[in-house]
Amino acid sequence: MRGGYATALNEALALGCKSLQILPYARHHAPSAEELSSFSAARSAAKLQLLVHSRFVPSLASSDFVRRDRSIKHLANELILTTALGGDAFVIHGGAYSPDSSLDEGVKLFARSVIMAVEQSSCRIPLLLENVPGGGRRMGGSLEDLARLQDALKPSLPNIGVCLDTAHAYAAGYDCSSAEGALKFLARAHRLLGFDAVRAFHLNDSRALLGSHREHHEHWGKGRLGSEGLKALLDREEFARTPGILETPKDGPDADRLNLEFARRLSV
């Protein structure tokens, strides 16, 4: 978003993408109604699937009422922007529960906060819970955690889904580097979350050690995941139209193109 909505869209089109993930707004920049409507029309004409990712780390499960209330207002505002942008889905992390709290209480507060934000924003766009590297009080590292968050929201938000991040899964202890490991991870996700719950992927290699709970995204082919597990995911017929987002490092002008080429070679 550094260059604005139009720049992000043009970059995606130049790379031949079919899906695009953006933040709802650039840092310290409140978008105008004209910017939002212009992007929405251009994205619709380009027929790109659009995911919008929460720009902030939420405190939706915090026991601190002031902090939680601030997070609810931030989320409601981001959902309003996502609707104006014409987003197809909104990706969010579970965040962490407070030191004086528990996972059970954190799940309840998170669900209550998300539902309040959805009601305040009148948002009808599907929310996707993303798995995280886990560790400590962070919620959503394990698929069991993710299922608890999803189950807590489903009665009020029946269209809730998940976005699975390969680098986060690896850091959380799921070895997706082999075809067998990737398919086991996927089978467990289907069993715990539901076959139709997985609506998007963040396809990232990782420098982090297996089970380290560290977040170190890496270029494909230079990290610990490699091609075998990625190919196993890309070959799954049920995900033929599911967006796969690359969040690999942008450390050079050709970085996105090279990572896309790596993934596209495997999906042929």
C-alpha positions as CSV (number, residue, x, y, z in Angstrom):
1,M,0.0,0.0,0.0
2,R,3.0,2.3,0.0
3,G,2.1,3.5,-3.4
4,G,-1.6,3.5,-2.9
5,Y,-4.5,1.4,-4.1
6,A,-4.0,1.9,-7.8
7,T,-0.3,1.0,-7.6
8,A,-1.1,-2.2,-5.7
9,L,-3.7,-3.2,-8.3
10,N,-1.4,-2.3,-11.3
11,E,1.5,-4.4,-9.8
12,A,-0.8,-7.4,-9.4
13,L,-2.0,-7.1,-13.0
14,A,1.5,-6.6,-14.4
15,L,2.5,-9.9,-12.6
16,G,-0.5,-11.8,-14.1
17,C,-2.1,-12.4,-10.7
18,K,-5.6,-13.7,-10.3
19,S,-5.8,-12.7,-6.6
20,L,-4.6,-9.7,-4.6
21,Q,-4.2,-9.1,-0.9
22,I,-3.9,-5.5,0.4
23,L,-4.1,-3.7,3.7
24,P,-7.2,-1.6,4.1
25,Y,-5.3,1.7,4.1
26,A,-1.8,3.1,3.9
27,R,-0.2,4.1,7.2
28,H,-1.3,7.6,8.3
29,H,-3.6,8.0,5.3
30,A,-7.4,8.1,5.5
31,P,-8.6,7.2,2.0
32,S,-11.2,9.3,0.4
33,A,-14.6,8.0,-0.9
34,E,-13.3,8.6,-4.4
35,E,-10.2,6.5,-3.9
36,L,-12.2,3.6,-2.5
37,S,-14.9,3.6,-5.2
38,S,-12.3,4.0,-8.0
39,F,-10.3,1.1,-6.7
40,S,-13.4,-1.1,-6.2
41,A,-14.5,-0.4,-9.8
42,A,-11.0,-1.1,-11.3
43,R,-10.6,-4.3,-9.3
44,S,-14.0,-5.5,-10.3
45,A,-13.2,-4.8,-14.0
46,A,-9.9,-6.7,-13.6
47,K,-11.8,-9.7,-12.1
48,L,-9.2,-10.1,-9.3
49,Q,-10.2,-11.9,-6.1
50,L,-9.5,-9.4,-3.3
51,L,-8.5,-10.2,0.2
52,V,-8.0,-7.4,2.7
53,H,-5.7,-8.1,5.7
54,S,-6.1,-6.4,9.0
55,R,-3.4,-3.8,9.2
56,F,-2.9,-3.9,13.0
57,V,-2.2,-6.6,15.6
58,P,-5.6,-6.8,17.4
59,S,-6.1,-6.8,21.2
60,L,-9.6,-8.2,20.8
61,A,-9.0,-10.8,23.5
62,S,-7.5,-8.4,26.0
63,S,-8.9,-8.3,29.5
64,D,-8.2,-4.5,29.4
65,F,-11.5,-3.0,28.5
66,V,-10.0,0.2,27.1
67,R,-7.5,-1.6,24.9
68,R,-10.2,-4.1,23.7
69,D,-12.7,-1.3,23.0
70,R,-10.0,0.5,20.9
71,S,-9.4,-2.7,18.9
72,I,-13.1,-3.2,18.3
73,K,-13.4,0.3,16.9
74,H,-10.2,-0.2,14.7
75,L,-11.6,-3.5,13.4
76,A,-15.1,-2.0,12.7
77,N,-13.4,0.8,10.7
78,E,-11.3,-1.7,8.7
79,L,-14.4,-3.7,7.9
80,I,-16.2,-0.6,6.7
81,L,-13.2,0.2,4.4
82,T,-13.1,-3.4,3.2
83,T,-16.8,-3.2,2.2
84,A,-16.1,0.1,0.3
85,L,-13.1,-1.5,-1.5
86,G,-15.3,-4.4,-2.6
87,G,-13.3,-7.0,-0.8
88,D,-14.1,-10.7,-1.1
89,A,-12.8,-11.6,2.4
90,F,-11.1,-10.1,5.4
91,V,-8.2,-11.9,7.0
92,I,-7.6,-11.5,10.8
93,H,-5.4,-13.0,13.5
94,G,-6.7,-14.1,16.9
95,G,-4.1,-12.1,18.8
96,A,-3.2,-13.0,22.4
97,Y,-5.1,-13.2,25.7
98,S,-3.9,-11.2,28.7
99,P,-1.3,-12.5,31.2
100,D,-3.9,-12.7,33.9
101,S,-6.4,-14.5,31.7
102,S,-6.7,-17.9,30.1
103,L,-7.2,-19.4,26.6
104,D,-10.9,-20.1,27.4
105,E,-11.5,-16.5,28.4
106,G,-9.5,-15.2,25.5
107,V,-11.6,-17.1,23.0
108,K,-14.8,-15.7,24.5
109,L,-13.5,-12.1,24.5
110,F,-12.2,-12.4,21.0
111,A,-15.5,-13.8,19.7
112,R,-17.5,-11.1,21.5
113,S,-15.2,-8.4,20.2
114,V,-15.3,-9.5,16.6
115,I,-19.1,-9.8,16.6
116,M,-19.4,-6.3,18.1
117,A,-17.1,-4.9,15.3
118,V,-19.1,-6.7,12.6
119,E,-22.4,-5.3,14.0
120,Q,-21.0,-1.8,14.3
121,S,-19.7,-1.9,10.7
122,S,-22.7,-3.8,9.2
123,C,-20.1,-5.8,7.3
124,R,-21.4,-8.8,5.3
125,I,-18.0,-9.9,3.9
126,P,-16.6,-13.3,5.1
127,L,-14.0,-13.1,7.8
128,L,-11.0,-15.5,7.6
129,L,-9.1,-16.5,10.7
130,E,-5.4,-17.0,10.0
131,N,-3.2,-19.5,11.8
132,V,-0.2,-18.0,13.5
133,P,3.3,-19.3,14.6
134,G,1.8,-19.8,18.1
135,G,3.7,-19.9,21.3
136,G,3.0,-18.2,24.6
137,R,-0.4,-16.5,24.8
138,R,-0.9,-16.2,21.1
139,M,-4.1,-17.8,19.9
140,G,-4.5,-19.7,16.7
141,G,-1.1,-21.4,16.5
142,S,-2.6,-24.9,16.5
143,L,-5.4,-26.1,14.4
144,E,-7.3,-26.9,17.6
145,D,-7.0,-23.3,18.7
146,L,-8.1,-22.1,15.3
147,A,-11.1,-24.4,15.5
148,R,-12.1,-23.0,18.9
149,L,-12.0,-19.5,17.6
150,Q,-14.0,-20.5,14.6
151,D,-16.6,-22.4,16.7
152,A,-17.0,-19.4,19.0
153,L,-17.9,-17.2,16.1
154,K,-19.9,-19.5,13.9
155,P,-23.3,-19.1,15.7
156,S,-23.3,-15.4,15.0
157,L,-21.1,-15.4,11.8
158,P,-22.0,-18.6,9.9
159,N,-19.8,-17.6,6.9
160,I,-16.6,-17.6,9.0
161,G,-13.7,-19.4,7.4
162,V,-9.9,-19.7,7.7
163,C,-6.8,-18.7,5.8
164,L,-3.9,-21.2,6.2
165,D,-0.3,-19.8,6.2
166,T,2.4,-22.4,5.4
167,A,5.2,-20.6,7.1
168,H,3.1,-20.1,10.3
169,A,2.1,-23.8,10.2
170,Y,5.7,-24.9,10.0
171,A,6.8,-22.6,12.8
172,A,3.9,-23.9,14.9
173,G,5.2,-27.5,14.5
174,Y,3.4,-28.8,11.4
175,D,6.0,-30.1,9.0
176,C,4.6,-29.1,5.6
177,S,8.0,-29.5,3.8
178,S,7.1,-32.9,2.4
179,A,4.0,-34.0,0.4
180,E,3.1,-36.4,3.2
181,G,3.4,-33.7,5.8
182,A,1.5,-31.1,3.9
183,L,-1.4,-33.5,3.2
184,K,-1.5,-34.6,6.8
185,F,-1.7,-31.0,7.8
186,L,-4.5,-30.4,5.3
187,A,-6.4,-33.5,6.4
188,R,-6.2,-32.4,10.0
189,A,-7.5,-28.9,9.0
190,H,-10.4,-30.5,7.2
191,R,-11.3,-32.7,10.2
192,L,-11.1,-29.9,12.8
193,L,-12.3,-26.9,10.8
194,G,-14.6,-28.5,8.2
195,F,-14.0,-29.3,4.6
196,D,-15.3,-26.0,3.3
197,A,-13.6,-23.8,5.9
198,V,-10.3,-23.2,4.1
199,R,-11.0,-20.2,1.8
200,A,-7.5,-18.9,1.2
201,F,-3.8,-19.7,1.6
202,H,-0.8,-17.6,2.5
203,L,1.9,-19.5,0.6
204,N,5.2,-18.7,2.2
205,D,8.6,-20.4,2.7
206,S,10.3,-19.9,6.0
207,R,13.7,-19.5,7.6
208,A,12.4,-20.5,11.0
209,L,13.0,-23.9,12.6
210,L,10.2,-26.4,12.8
211,G,8.1,-25.7,15.9
212,S,10.2,-22.6,16.8
213,H,7.1,-20.2,17.0
214,R,9.1,-17.7,15.0
215,E,8.0,-15.7,12.0
216,H,10.6,-15.5,9.3
217,H,9.1,-15.6,5.8
218,E,11.5,-16.5,3.1
219,H,11.7,-16.7,-0.7
220,W,10.5,-20.0,-2.1
221,G,13.4,-22.3,-2.7
222,K,15.6,-20.6,-0.1
223,G,13.8,-21.6,3.1
224,R,13.1,-24.9,4.9
225,L,9.8,-25.8,3.3
226,G,10.9,-26.3,-0.3
227,S,8.8,-27.4,-3.3
228,E,7.4,-30.8,-2.4
229,G,4.9,-29.7,0.2
230,L,3.9,-26.7,-1.8
231,K,3.2,-28.8,-4.9
232,A,1.0,-31.1,-2.9
233,L,-1.2,-28.2,-1.9
234,L,-1.2,-26.7,-5.3
235,D,-2.3,-30.0,-6.9
236,R,-5.4,-30.3,-4.8
237,E,-8.4,-30.0,-7.1
238,E,-10.7,-28.6,-4.4
239,F,-8.5,-25.5,-4.2
240,A,-8.4,-24.8,-7.9
241,R,-10.2,-21.4,-7.4
242,T,-8.9,-20.7,-3.9
243,P,-6.7,-17.6,-3.7
244,G,-3.1,-18.3,-2.8
245,I,-1.3,-15.2,-1.6
246,L,2.5,-14.9,-1.5
247,E,3.8,-12.9,1.5
248,T,7.5,-13.5,0.6
249,P,10.1,-10.7,1.1
250,K,10.0,-7.7,-1.2
251,D,13.7,-7.1,-1.2
252,G,14.2,-6.4,-4.9
253,P,12.3,-5.5,-8.0
254,D,12.1,-9.1,-9.2
255,A,11.2,-10.7,-5.9
256,D,7.5,-11.1,-6.5
257,R,8.0,-12.3,-10.1
258,L,10.5,-15.0,-9.1
259,N,8.4,-16.3,-6.3
260,L,5.3,-16.4,-8.5
261,E,7.3,-18.2,-11.2
262,F,8.4,-20.8,-8.6
263,A,4.9,-21.5,-7.5
264,R,3.5,-21.5,-11.1
265,R,6.0,-24.1,-12.3
266,L,4.8,-26.4,-9.5
267,S,1.1,-26.0,-10.4
268,V,1.4,-27.0,-14.0
